[in-house]
Amino acid sequence: MAAQSMLTNWIRGQKLKAPQMKNARVFDRNLEEALDVRRADHAMFTPNISAWKSMEGVDFCSNDILHLGSTGQIRAAFEEELTRHPNYNLYSGDVRMLDRNYEYIQQVECEIAEFHGAETALIVNSGFEGNGAIFCALPRPGDAIVYDELVHASTLDGMAFREVLSEIVDSERMIREGTRCVLVAVESVYSMDGDVCPLRELVDVAKEICPKGNVEFIIDEAHGTGVVGPKGAGSVNALGMEKEIAVRLHTCGKGLASTGAAILGNATVRAALTNFARSVVYTTAPTFLMIAAMRAGYNLLRSGKKEKAQDNIQHLVKRFVNAVRANQIFQKASEMGIVWVPLCEDMEERDFLVHIVPIRTRQRYSYWLAFHLQLDGYCILPIDYPVVLKGQSRLRLIVHGANTEEQIDGIAKATCEWAREMVDIETGADASSKIAKSAQQVY
Ligand SMILES: Cc1ncc(COP(=O)(O)O)c(C=O)c1O
């Protein structure tokens, strides 16, 4: 019921508006015309509430990866933190570097830095703000930034990275001479494909091509925080590369079920951020409430009690992949290009698995499969342009620490049932229909 009404709202949200707005204010009409471009692509974001929030579906979509939020664990830890500080302040103040610094935030920053084995941590209001701060404050004139345009780890893999770096060294004298830097921006876990950054390999290539040591890495651990590494400390800690990575960003909006972020680096990095980053300098300091929630999340990680949830994610991802891989109809549908799970190809070669499992489909099918699964009670979202490139549509299965084997078996079975339906439609075995039943129901 909740899924049906959510889907109906979503469909309504995709209907073009500007053609009916001839007599409206120019300001509104122009905005609606711009929004109609999104609607025409079925890419208009609508503020839906997922069915799992009203207990009418299974959560396979939220970023509450360890289920600290939905199980109330973060709330309990946060409330404990509040009772420890009954006189906390909510006063509106100033930017942090003027009059708004306070002991509590400094203390939590020290704890976060220690947890991740970093020299310093700087807390910012969000990961988005943190990334803005990093790239505003740290590159100096003449530095080169290498980043992954497609937000996909493979473009930075081995050969491609070697080539890019060699080209920069050949063409930029000051980098060749070691007086300017190459800053390499990567993500520990890539959010669309669930790829894990081959950080060790990239750093080794950088050392080989630039032996003067002027290649520095900036790693966004947003999707790895709480999930990867010892006690969820992230991939840099997992690889023991704390001393080799210049800057790390950890966000609390995903695995830690709250908000805010911390930028890790040495004292020089911190000083540059607090002086040059506009998003740090020109904003009110983070509030006590946000810091208390961040601390609550870190306390849960530090306790080591969430490692079981980390292990469960590995187990459940394997279980899902094995289930669809063993299904003959799913195999046939994959061969026909209807639906496939890239992880089926290389799961055994991966050192560890993460919670993001893309289910790729033929272009327009991602919605049909999402409708099918949602109507079956599995909350999973289709990801389409503009979040991914055109032609790259997929469903993003997010496996959580508190999902169960039954839930995984259920979504694997439902996926295979849909694959059967689509194989029948495409091969003509079902001549009665050209579109999936779920799509008929929703449209
Ligand atoms: C890789 C990555 N970095 C940073 C962010 C932004 O973090 P926040 O939600 O705290 O602004 C996101 C958010 O979705 C993300 O996926």
The ligand as an SDF file (V2000), in Angstrom:
LIG
                    3D

 16 16  0  0  0  0  0  0  0  0999 V2000
   31.1810   10.0970   -1.6860 C   0  0  0  0  0  0  0  0  0  0  0  0
   30.4190   11.1350   -0.9380 C   0  0  0  0  0  0  0  0  0  0  0  0
   31.1000   12.1340   -0.3450 N   0  0  0  0  0  0  0  0  0  0  0  0
   30.4650   13.0990    0.3590 C   0  0  0  0  0  0  0  0  0  0  0  0
   29.0980   13.0960    0.4810 C   0  0  0  0  0  0  0  0  0  0  0  0
   28.4040   14.1980    1.2140 C   0  0  0  0  0  0  0  0  0  0  0  0
   28.2560   13.8770    2.5490 O   0  0  0  0  0  0  0  0  0  0  0  0
   27.1230   14.5990    3.4090 P   0  0  0  0  0  0  0  0  0  0  0  0
   25.8590   13.8750    3.1350 O   0  0  0  0  0  0  0  0  0  0  0  0
   27.5930   14.5180    4.8090 O   0  0  0  0  0  0  0  0  0  0  0  0
   27.0570   16.0200    2.9150 O   0  0  0  0  0  0  0  0  0  0  0  0
   28.3520   12.0780   -0.1000 C   0  0  0  0  0  0  0  0  0  0  0  0
   26.8840   12.1020    0.0870 C   0  0  0  0  0  0  0  0  0  0  0  0
   26.0740   11.4770   -0.3510 O   0  0  0  0  0  0  0  0  0  0  0  0
   29.0200   11.0630   -0.8290 C   0  0  0  0  0  0  0  0  0  0  0  0
   28.3550   10.0760   -1.4200 O   0  0  0  0  0  0  0  0  0  0  0  0
  1  2  1  0
  2  3  1  0
  2 15  2  0
  3  4  2  0
  4  5  1  0
  5  6  1  0
  5 12  2  0
  6  7  1  0
  7  8  1  0
  8  9  2  0
  8 10  1  0
  8 11  1  0
 12 13  1  0
 12 15  1  0
 13 14  2  0
 15 16  1  0
M  END
$$$$
